[in-house]
């Protein structure tokens, strides 16, 4: 395995092993390792994140596979995907062996609650970065839609599926109007 594949495996394994909270938390880590190394650009990472979240499956794994494919082709996708699922597989295997010990351990519960706070902070940072990127590109509709979706769900109990379908409809109408079709 070439050193670039080894690096790809190592970074994806590390990111998967040490990020808690799902796919959105992996985006800043991927930026740190893959954008700064020159494998992909920040815009490509955000595009790949959009594709990853709209694809079935775990966003973190989808994003790892997409970044691997963009950086090193099909072999890179395979290496990245394998690296992304291995830490979870290893950790869950070990946890399942000692489930009862972890279940009632107050120290483990406290650690997990602390991780929840860190994950929330990382997600807020990502949302701010994405908002600033949209603001620079002056995409007003895309800046407003997340707030409308939040209000619709939090205050009016609109199901996320209806919010998603409504957002798709609005964006399709916008594309048709802009395209002049």
C-alpha positions as MATLAB code, in Angstrom:
seq = 'XXXXXXXXXXXXXXXXXXXXXXXXXXXXXXXXXXXXXXXXXXXXXXXXXXXXXXXXXXXXXXXXXXXXXXXXXXXXXXXXXXXXXXXXXXXXXXXXXXXXXXXXXXXXXXXXXXXXXXXXXXXXXXXXXXXXXXXXXXXXXXXXXXXXXXXXXXXXXXXXXXXXXXXXXXXXXXXXXXXXX';
ca = [
       0.000    0.000    0.000;
       1.483    3.325   -1.023;
       2.124    5.953    1.626;
      -0.676    8.147    0.259;
      -3.169    5.289    0.726;
      -1.723    4.665    4.169;
      -2.142    8.352    4.989;
      -5.712    8.240    3.641;
      -6.436    5.185    5.808;
      -4.761    6.694    8.870;
      -6.578   10.027    8.717;
      -9.981    8.419    8.122;
      -9.390    5.878   10.890;
      -8.308    8.656   13.276;
     -11.264   10.885   12.367;
     -13.723    8.026   12.780;
     -12.197    6.893   16.060;
     -12.016   10.288   17.748;
     -15.067   12.215   16.567;
     -18.310   11.712   18.411;
     -21.670   13.033   17.300;
     -22.036   11.970   13.704;
     -21.114   13.187   10.286;
     -21.267   16.915   10.844;
     -18.517   16.680   13.421;
     -16.223   14.984   10.904;
     -16.381   17.887    8.441;
     -14.022   20.215   10.364;
     -11.648   17.287   10.926;
     -11.693   16.385    7.234;
     -11.003   20.011    6.419;
      -8.029   19.982    8.758;
      -6.488   16.836    7.267;
      -7.599   16.680    3.633;
      -8.065   20.321    2.613;
      -4.899   21.532    4.316;
      -2.954   18.619    2.779;
      -4.247   19.565   -0.692;
      -6.235   16.400   -1.438;
      -9.427   18.417   -1.968;
     -10.549   22.037   -1.716;
     -12.858   23.434    0.963;
     -15.604   23.947   -1.628;
     -15.223   20.339   -2.783;
     -15.474   19.175    0.838;
     -18.710   21.128    1.342;
     -20.108   19.729   -1.923;
     -19.151   16.201   -0.879;
     -20.734   16.781    2.551;
     -23.970   17.787    0.834;
     -23.925   14.616   -1.244;
     -23.034   12.505    1.816;
     -25.961   13.794    3.838;
     -28.428   13.203    1.023;
     -27.248    9.628    0.488;
     -28.536    6.705    2.544;
     -26.291    5.577    5.377;
     -24.098    7.255    7.943;
     -22.941   10.704    6.843;
     -19.443   10.196    8.276;
     -18.895    6.970    6.333;
     -20.434    8.407    3.155;
     -18.225   11.479    3.425;
     -15.104    9.380    4.029;
     -15.840    7.298    0.942;
     -16.501   10.395   -1.187;
     -13.336   12.147    0.004;
     -11.328    8.964   -0.656;
     -12.796    8.701   -4.158;
     -12.082   12.360   -4.892;
      -8.515   12.066   -3.560;
      -7.465    8.630   -4.873;
     -10.216    7.144   -7.052;
     -11.984    3.834   -6.392;
      -9.136    2.369   -4.334;
      -9.180    5.507   -2.204;
     -12.938    5.154   -1.701;
     -12.486    1.559   -0.536;
      -9.570    2.412    1.783;
     -11.443    5.385    3.262;
     -14.666    3.448    3.734;
     -12.875    0.606    5.480;
     -11.000    3.036    7.723;
     -14.227    4.862    8.583;
     -16.100    1.755    9.754;
     -13.281   -0.078   11.541;
     -13.153    2.050   14.742;
     -16.900    1.707   15.291;
     -16.735   -2.012   14.662;
     -13.853   -2.433   17.116;
     -15.387   -0.209   19.802;
     -18.846   -1.796   19.547;
     -17.340   -5.260   19.707;
     -15.488   -4.369   22.912;
     -18.450   -2.556   24.446;
     -20.786   -5.457   23.728;
     -18.429   -7.730   25.651;
     -18.665   -5.538   28.747;
     -22.133   -4.015   28.276;
     -23.358   -4.528   31.821;
     -20.252   -2.944   33.316;
     -20.634    0.145   31.092;
     -24.391    0.332   31.555;
     -24.264    1.204   35.263;
     -20.921    3.001   35.472;
     -21.457    6.663   36.508;
     -17.985    7.647   35.255;
     -18.768    6.421   31.737;
     -22.104    8.259   31.818;
     -20.347   11.482   32.871;
     -17.762   11.153   30.080;
     -20.493   10.645   27.480;
     -22.397   13.692   28.747;
     -19.222   15.754   28.464;
     -18.796   14.547   24.882;
     -22.342   15.715   24.091;
     -21.379   19.287   25.046;
     -18.236   19.168   22.893;
     -20.189   17.788   19.939;
     -22.746   20.583   20.262;
     -19.969   23.199   20.189;
     -18.369   21.644   17.104;
     -21.714   21.536   15.264;
     -22.420   25.184   16.131;
     -18.979   26.107   14.758;
     -19.709   24.201   11.539;
     -23.106   25.882   11.130;
     -21.459   29.297   11.535;
     -18.801   28.392    8.919;
     -21.435   27.192    6.461;
     -23.552   30.312    7.058;
     -20.550   32.567    6.447;
     -19.786   30.712    3.197;
     -23.367   31.223    2.004;
     -23.213   34.866    3.055;
     -20.036   35.428    1.019;
     -21.741   33.897   -2.018;
     -24.858   36.027   -1.349;
     -27.240   33.052   -1.500;
     -30.054   34.631    0.508;
     -32.574   31.823    0.018;
     -30.110   29.222    1.267;
     -29.378   31.421    4.287;
     -33.074   31.752    5.165;
     -34.229   28.156    4.624;
     -32.475   26.625    7.664;
     -34.094   29.172    9.978;
     -37.516   28.564    8.425;
     -37.000   24.802    8.768;
     -36.001   25.187   12.431;
     -39.023   27.349   13.255;
     -41.376   25.021   11.360;
     -40.113   21.975   13.267;
     -39.465   23.452   16.719;
     -42.507   25.678   17.076;
     -45.080   24.246   14.674;
     -44.173   20.531   14.919;
     -43.891   20.149   11.131;
     -42.456   16.717   10.355;
     -38.883   16.835    8.934;
     -40.020   14.911    5.836;
     -42.462   17.693    4.949;
     -39.771   20.292    5.580;
     -37.377   18.403    3.286;
     -39.991   18.033    0.535;
     -40.949   21.714    0.854;
     -37.297   22.762    0.639;
     -36.779   20.624   -2.468;
     -39.877   22.148   -4.069;
     -38.731   25.701   -3.267;
     -35.243   25.049   -4.687;
     -36.663   23.423   -7.830;
     -38.928   26.432   -8.386;
     -35.977   28.772   -7.836;
     -33.844   26.807  -10.316;
     -36.628   26.875  -12.904;
     -37.152   30.626  -12.480;
     -33.408   31.363  -12.657;
     -32.946   29.026  -15.622;
     -35.811   30.689  -17.499;
     -37.250   27.298  -18.482;
];
